[in-house]
Amino acid sequence: MKAVVMNDIGGTEVMAFIDRPDPVPGPGEVLVGIKAAGVNFMDIGVRQGMAWTEHANPKILGVEGAGHVLALGDGVEDFQIGQRVAWIYHPGSYAQKAAIPAHGLVPIPDAVDDRTAAAVMMQGLTASHFASDFYPVQPGDIAFVHAAAGGVGLLLTQIVKLRGGSVIGRASSQDKVAVARAAGADHVIVDRDGNFAQEALRLTEGRGVDVVYDGSGPTTFQGSLDILRRAGTFCWYGPVLGGPGALDIMSLPRSIKIGYATFFDHIPTPALLRQHAARLFDWIAQGRLSITFGGDYALADAARAHAAMASRASTGKLLLIP
């Protein structure tokens, strides 16, 4: 089979499109023919040496995708040959085939196509965790969503709106405003340098927002603190862009609550993974949640997809099509 590996830590030049042996499903595993693989900032972090350092190079990149069952390992009873499945985390998903533990797979309903299923898994479950577990949005809440035209931001905006909240979005350029508004953002602030706080406070008449969802790195950290209401919640994520540095908890203002949201806490068991994925699929089938696709790339062009994501110029979800 063909796969995309990283031969070393570094830029896109360390990525290679090569032949690898076909995987064989072991006990409890399912062999899947991959139809679409999601591209995530996590993949860039792995390439840059921020994760998976315990695994020797060369190693296949990617964690998320959708495909069709080709073969079953011993003991697998939940799936059948030909069934369509998706997954959120299986290292080695930038490939034509993968042997994936059955407990990490979810069935794809007929109403959802393979591309959409692959696109919604990591970013959709992340957004769902942020808005329903980490800070359960209530009717009337005001949420501030950074990178509102990105993959997570577009889904998060829609889920906040589904739960009865309103959204102030932040986008890095004027050409992303229409995309964020189409997802339901009530206001969009254009800002690249972290100078959004004054306008956000004006829009809330000085009260501040109930929750900030910030995956934009240290540049926006202080501004996100500044726009929270008393006892507001700061949901921080996105380690690829770096952290804010050491914090003095005694200096945090206005009794705010701050934390790092890890999406695996949303799906700690196979049952919860399938339950929350099924809810996303239901929203899509009902027309209540939509995916914005930022571009399809051939598997051989994975390096180009990484470059597009790193440039912050893309909107929506990037996919690799084996």
HUGI-V601416 format. One record per residue. RES is the residue in three letters. PHI is phi in degrees with one decimal (NA if undefined). NEAR is the number of other ideal C-beta (glycine too) atoms within 12 Angstrom. Layout:
# HUGI-V601416
res->RES phi->PHI near->NEAR
res->RES phi->PHI near->NEAR
This chain:
# HUGI-V601416
res->MET phi->NA near->27
res->LYS phi->-94.8 near->25
res->ALA phi->-153.3 near->34
res->VAL phi->-108.9 near->42
res->VAL phi->-116.7 near->32
res->MET phi->-105.8 near->39
res->ASN phi->-89.6 near->22
res->ASP phi->-164.2 near->19
res->ILE phi->-80.9 near->23
res->GLY phi->159.6 near->18
res->GLY phi->-81.8 near->17
res->THR phi->-64.4 near->27
res->GLU phi->-67.4 near->14
res->VAL phi->-85.7 near->24
res->MET phi->-87.7 near->38
res->ALA phi->-142.2 near->27
res->PHE phi->-101.6 near->29
res->ILE phi->-136.1 near->23
res->ASP phi->-87.0 near->16
res->ARG phi->-132.0 near->22
res->PRO phi->-60.9 near->14
res->ASP phi->-61.7 near->19
res->PRO phi->-71.0 near->27
res->VAL phi->-119.1 near->18
res->PRO phi->-69.4 near->27
res->GLY phi->-88.7 near->18
res->PRO phi->-56.1 near->14
res->GLY phi->78.8 near->21
res->GLU phi->-111.7 near->30
res->VAL phi->-124.8 near->44
res->LEU phi->-84.8 near->33
res->VAL phi->-119.5 near->48
res->GLY phi->-87.1 near->30
res->ILE phi->-81.5 near->46
res->LYS phi->-98.5 near->34
res->ALA phi->-158.0 near->44
res->ALA phi->-123.8 near->51
res->GLY phi->-79.5 near->52
res->VAL phi->-105.3 near->47
res->ASN phi->-132.7 near->43
res->PHE phi->-59.3 near->38
res->MET phi->-57.6 near->37
res->ASP phi->-62.7 near->40
res->ILE phi->-66.0 near->37
res->GLY phi->-61.0 near->25
res->VAL phi->-61.5 near->36
res->ARG phi->-60.9 near->42
res->GLN phi->-87.3 near->27
res->GLY phi->87.3 near->20
res->MET phi->-89.6 near->19
res->ALA phi->-157.9 near->24
res->TRP phi->61.5 near->26
res->THR phi->-68.2 near->16
res->GLU phi->-76.2 near->10
res->HIS phi->-100.1 near->17
res->ALA phi->-70.3 near->12
res->ASN phi->-88.4 near->21
res->PRO phi->-76.3 near->24
res->LYS phi->-137.1 near->33
res->ILE phi->-77.0 near->43
res->LEU phi->-82.8 near->46
res->GLY phi->90.6 near->46
res->VAL phi->-133.4 near->39
res->GLU phi->-128.4 near->46
res->GLY phi->179.4 near->51
res->ALA phi->-148.1 near->44
res->GLY phi->-173.8 near->40
res->HIS phi->-119.5 near->30
res->VAL phi->-70.3 near->34
res->LEU phi->-103.7 near->30
res->ALA phi->-159.9 near->27
res->LEU phi->-117.3 near->28
res->GLY phi->-79.0 near->26
res->ASP phi->-57.7 near->14
res->GLY phi->87.3 near->16
res->VAL phi->-85.4 near->28
res->GLU phi->-123.7 near->12
res->ASP phi->-82.9 near->23
res->PHE phi->-130.2 near->35
res->GLN phi->-136.9 near->18
res->ILE phi->-57.9 near->17
res->GLY phi->91.0 near->17
res->GLN phi->-67.7 near->28
res->ARG phi->-90.0 near->35
res->VAL phi->-139.3 near->45
res->ALA phi->-134.3 near->51
res->TRP phi->-149.4 near->46
res->ILE phi->-103.3 near->44
res->TYR phi->-149.2 near->33
res->HIS phi->-140.5 near->39
res->PRO phi->-56.2 near->31
res->GLY phi->107.8 near->34
res->SER phi->-89.4 near->46
res->TYR phi->-83.3 near->50
res->ALA phi->-158.1 near->41
res->GLN phi->-82.2 near->36
res->LYS phi->-144.1 near->35
res->ALA phi->-153.5 near->45
res->ALA phi->-100.5 near->36
res->ILE phi->-117.7 near->42
res->PRO phi->-55.8 near->27
res->ALA phi->-58.8 near->34
res->HIS phi->-69.8 near->28
res->GLY phi->-97.0 near->34
res->LEU phi->-104.4 near->42
res->VAL phi->-126.5 near->43
res->PRO phi->-72.3 near->27
res->ILE phi->-97.5 near->38
res->PRO phi->-70.9 near->26
res->ASP phi->-60.3 near->13
res->ALA phi->-76.0 near->16
res->VAL phi->-119.8 near->34
res->ASP phi->-82.3 near->23
res->ASP phi->-61.6 near->31
res->ARG phi->-60.7 near->32
res->THR phi->-64.9 near->34
res->ALA phi->-61.3 near->43
res->ALA phi->-64.7 near->47
res->ALA phi->-74.9 near->46
res->VAL phi->-96.0 near->50
res->MET phi->-65.1 near->50
res->MET phi->-67.3 near->44
res->GLN phi->-71.3 near->46
res->GLY phi->-68.7 near->48
res->LEU phi->-68.8 near->46
res->THR phi->-62.5 near->43
res->ALA phi->-62.5 near->50
res->SER phi->-61.4 near->42
res->HIS phi->-60.8 near->38
res->PHE phi->-58.9 near->44
res->ALA phi->-92.9 near->43
res->SER phi->-121.0 near->33
res->ASP phi->-112.8 near->27
res->PHE phi->-61.8 near->31
res->TYR phi->-136.3 near->38
res->PRO phi->-68.2 near->23
res->VAL phi->-62.5 near->36
res->GLN phi->-110.7 near->18
res->PRO phi->-53.5 near->14
res->GLY phi->93.6 near->14
res->ASP phi->-66.5 near->30
res->ILE phi->-110.5 near->37
res->ALA phi->-110.2 near->52
res->PHE phi->-105.4 near->52
res->VAL phi->-115.4 near->52
res->HIS phi->-75.0 near->48
res->ALA phi->48.5 near->46
res->ALA phi->-66.8 near->50
res->ALA phi->-100.0 near->39
res->GLY phi->-85.7 near->41
res->GLY phi->-59.6 near->44
res->VAL phi->-67.4 near->47
res->GLY phi->-59.2 near->47
res->LEU phi->-66.0 near->44
res->LEU phi->-73.2 near->45
res->LEU phi->-61.3 near->50
res->THR phi->-57.5 near->46
res->GLN phi->-64.5 near->40
res->ILE phi->-70.9 near->43
res->VAL phi->-57.8 near->45
res->LYS phi->-66.3 near->34
res->LEU phi->-58.7 near->30
res->ARG phi->-89.6 near->31
res->GLY phi->94.6 near->19
res->GLY phi->-91.7 near->33
res->SER phi->-116.8 near->27
res->VAL phi->-131.3 near->44
res->ILE phi->-103.8 near->41
res->GLY phi->-102.0 near->48
res->ARG phi->-121.7 near->45
res->ALA phi->-128.9 near->37
res->SER phi->-81.7 near->33
res->SER phi->-151.7 near->23
res->GLN phi->-63.6 near->16
res->ASP phi->-73.3 near->15
res->LYS phi->-97.0 near->33
res->VAL phi->-62.4 near->23
res->ALA phi->-61.9 near->20
res->VAL phi->-64.7 near->31
res->ALA phi->-65.2 near->39
res->ARG phi->-67.2 near->26
res->ALA phi->-63.4 near->22
res->ALA phi->-79.5 near->39
res->GLY phi->118.6 near->33
res->ALA phi->-60.1 near->37
res->ASP phi->-77.6 near->26
res->HIS phi->-140.5 near->28
res->VAL phi->-132.7 near->37
res->ILE phi->-99.5 near->41
res->VAL phi->-91.1 near->24
res->ASP phi->-161.3 near->31
res->ARG phi->-109.6 near->20
res->ASP phi->-111.7 near->15
res->GLY phi->85.7 near->26
res->ASN phi->-105.1 near->19
res->PHE phi->-114.5 near->38
res->ALA phi->-63.1 near->30
res->GLN phi->-60.5 near->16
res->GLU phi->-69.4 near->22
res->ALA phi->-63.3 near->40
res->LEU phi->-67.3 near->22
res->ARG phi->-62.2 near->16
res->LEU phi->-65.9 near->26
res->THR phi->-101.3 near->28
res->GLU phi->54.6 near->11
res->GLY phi->83.1 near->15
res->ARG phi->-72.3 near->20
res->GLY phi->95.5 near->34
res->VAL phi->-97.2 near->50
res->ASP phi->-76.2 near->36
res->VAL phi->-149.4 near->42
res->VAL phi->-115.9 near->49
res->TYR phi->-108.8 near->49
res->ASP phi->-126.5 near->46
res->GLY phi->-117.2 near->41
res->SER phi->-98.1 near->40
res->GLY phi->85.7 near->25
res->PRO phi->-65.6 near->22
res->THR phi->-58.9 near->26
res->THR phi->-101.5 near->37
res->PHE phi->-59.9 near->31
res->GLN phi->-64.0 near->26
res->GLY phi->-61.1 near->32
res->SER phi->-65.2 near->42
res->LEU phi->-60.4 near->31
res->ASP phi->-67.2 near->30
res->ILE phi->-96.7 near->44
res->LEU phi->-78.8 near->38
res->ARG phi->-70.8 near->29
res->ARG phi->-59.8 near->16
res->ALA phi->62.8 near->19
res->GLY phi->-72.4 near->32
res->THR phi->-118.6 near->38
res->PHE phi->-107.7 near->42
res->CYS phi->-100.2 near->41
res->TRP phi->-104.7 near->35
res->TYR phi->-153.7 near->42
res->GLY phi->89.8 near->38
res->PRO phi->-66.8 near->23
res->VAL phi->-60.8 near->25
res->LEU phi->-88.6 near->28
res->GLY phi->95.9 near->19
res->GLY phi->-97.3 near->20
res->PRO phi->-82.4 near->26
res->GLY phi->90.8 near->10
res->ALA phi->-66.1 near->8
res->LEU phi->-117.3 near->20
res->ASP phi->-94.7 near->9
res->ILE phi->-60.6 near->12
res->MET phi->-71.2 near->6
res->SER phi->-96.2 near->12
res->LEU phi->-66.2 near->24
res->PRO phi->-89.0 near->23
res->ARG phi->54.9 near->20
res->SER phi->55.8 near->15
res->ILE phi->-70.0 near->29
res->LYS phi->-113.0 near->25
res->ILE phi->-133.2 near->29
res->GLY phi->-161.9 near->24
res->TYR phi->-101.6 near->22
res->ALA phi->-92.4 near->34
res->THR phi->-104.6 near->22
res->PHE phi->-65.6 near->38
res->PHE phi->-62.1 near->22
res->ASP phi->-69.9 near->22
res->HIS phi->-81.8 near->30
res->ILE phi->-134.8 near->33
res->PRO phi->-72.1 near->17
res->THR phi->-129.7 near->14
res->PRO phi->-57.2 near->21
res->ALA phi->-63.3 near->14
res->LEU phi->-69.9 near->24
res->LEU phi->-56.7 near->35
res->ARG phi->-70.4 near->29
res->GLN phi->-64.6 near->20
res->HIS phi->-72.7 near->34
res->ALA phi->-65.5 near->38
res->ALA phi->-61.5 near->27
res->ARG phi->-64.2 near->30
res->LEU phi->-60.7 near->44
res->PHE phi->-62.2 near->34
res->ASP phi->-63.2 near->21
res->TRP phi->-60.8 near->30
res->ILE phi->-65.6 near->32
res->ALA phi->-62.2 near->21
res->GLN phi->-83.5 near->15
res->GLY phi->78.0 near->13
res->ARG phi->-93.1 near->19
res->LEU phi->-137.6 near->34
res->SER phi->-126.7 near->29
res->ILE phi->-103.7 near->35
res->THR phi->-98.5 near->35
res->PHE phi->-91.8 near->27
res->GLY phi->-91.4 near->30
res->GLY phi->151.7 near->25
res->ASP phi->-103.5 near->28
res->TYR phi->-124.7 near->30
res->ALA phi->-62.5 near->21
res->LEU phi->-54.8 near->37
res->ALA phi->-64.6 near->22
res->ASP phi->-103.1 near->24
res->ALA phi->-58.7 near->41
res->ALA phi->-62.1 near->32
res->ARG phi->-64.7 near->24
res->ALA phi->-63.6 near->37
res->HIS phi->-61.3 near->36
res->ALA phi->-63.2 near->23
res->ALA phi->-64.6 near->26
res->MET phi->-67.3 near->36
res->ALA phi->-64.9 near->24
res->SER phi->-72.5 near->17
res->ARG phi->63.8 near->28
res->ALA phi->-88.1 near->20
res->SER phi->-80.4 near->33
res->THR phi->-124.2 near->34
res->GLY phi->74.9 near->36
res->LYS phi->-93.5 near->42
res->LEU phi->-99.4 near->42
res->LEU phi->-126.3 near->46
res->LEU phi->-105.0 near->47
res->ILE phi->-113.6 near->30
res->PRO phi->-62.3 near->35
